[in-house]
């Protein structure tokens, strides 16, 4: 069974990344290309470490996702409050315009 991690990149895209493993297939391919045992294992381990470092910066934990959810909920509630204020302001503006129009016709 192959596990997968959820990762959210800095631009907000979700990336699915399989866990990295040092495989014998990878080492055997390097050996068949002319590397000896030590070189093949060292190169494979170095690639695994560098790719792991790159992915560790991008992999999100449950805590990261909960913090993101909390932040988004706060932003949405703040915007909801701002929209209520804007609705009231628009109501007063329309009432003022209606009063001016009615005044111009009846005075």
GIWO-V867796 format. One record per residue. N is the residue number from 1. PSI is psi as a letter, one per 20 degrees, with the letter a starting at -180 (none if undefined). NEAR is the number of other ideal C-beta (glycine too) atoms within 10 Angstrom. D_CENTER is the distance of its C-alpha to the mean C-alpha in Angstrom with 1 decimal. Layout:
# GIWO-V867796
N_PSI_NEAR_D_CENTER ; N_PSI_NEAR_D_CENTER
This chain:
# GIWO-V867796
1_p_2_25.9 ; 2_p_6_22.7 ; 3_q_6_19.7 ; 4_q_9_16.1 ; 5_q_15_13.0 ; 6_p_15_9.5 ; 7_p_17_7.1 ; 8_o_15_3.4 ; 9_r_11_5.1 ; 10_h_7_6.2 ; 11_j_5_6.5 ; 12_j_7_3.4 ; 13_q_9_5.3 ; 14_p_9_5.9 ; 15_p_13_8.7 ; 16_p_8_11.7 ; 17_p_14_13.9 ; 18_q_10_17.4 ; 19_q_11_18.9 ; 20_p_14_21.2 ; 21_q_9_24.9 ; 22_o_12_28.0 ; 23_q_11_29.9 ; 24_h_9_33.6 ; 25_g_7_33.1 ; 26_g_16_31.3 ; 27_g_18_34.0 ; 28_h_11_36.8 ; 29_g_13_35.4 ; 30_h_19_35.6 ; 31_g_14_39.1 ; 32_h_9_40.3 ; 33_i_8_39.1 ; 34_j_8_41.5 ; 35_q_16_39.7 ; 36_r_10_41.5 ; 37_g_10_40.1 ; 38_g_8_39.1 ; 39_g_13_37.5 ; 40_g_19_35.5 ; 41_g_16_34.2 ; 42_g_13_33.4 ; 43_g_14_31.5 ; 44_g_18_29.6 ; 45_h_12_28.8 ; 46_g_10_27.7 ; 47_g_14_25.4 ; 48_g_15_23.9 ; 49_g_12_23.4 ; 50_g_11_21.8 ; 51_h_12_19.3 ; 52_g_12_18.6 ; 53_g_9_18.0 ; 54_g_12_15.6 ; 55_h_16_13.5 ; 56_h_10_13.9 ; 57_h_9_12.0 ; 58_i_15_8.9 ; 59_p_16_9.6 ; 60_p_16_8.4 ; 61_r_10_11.5 ; 62_h_8_12.6 ; 63_g_8_13.3 ; 64_g_13_9.8 ; 65_h_12_8.8 ; 66_h_10_12.1 ; 67_g_12_11.6 ; 68_g_13_8.6 ; 69_g_10_10.9 ; 70_g_10_13.8 ; 71_g_10_12.5 ; 72_h_10_11.8 ; 73_g_10_15.2 ; 74_g_10_16.9 ; 75_g_10_15.8 ; 76_g_10_17.0 ; 77_h_10_20.2 ; 78_g_10_20.8 ; 79_h_10_20.6 ; 80_g_9_22.8 ; 81_g_10_25.4 ; 82_h_10_25.4 ; 83_h_10_26.0 ; 84_g_10_28.9 ; 85_g_9_30.5 ; 86_h_10_30.2 ; 87_g_9_31.8 ; 88_g_10_34.7 ; 89_g_10_35.1 ; 90_h_10_35.4 ; 91_g_10_37.9 ; 92_h_9_40.0 ; 93_g_10_39.9 ; 94_h_10_41.0 ; 95_g_10_43.7 ; 96_g_10_45.0 ; 97_g_10_45.1 ; 98_h_10_46.9 ; 99_g_10_49.3 ; 100_g_10_50.1 ; 101_g_10_50.7 ; 102_h_10_52.9 ; 103_h_9_54.8 ; 104_h_8_55.5 ; 105_h_7_57.0 ; 106_j_6_59.0 ; 107_none_5_60.4
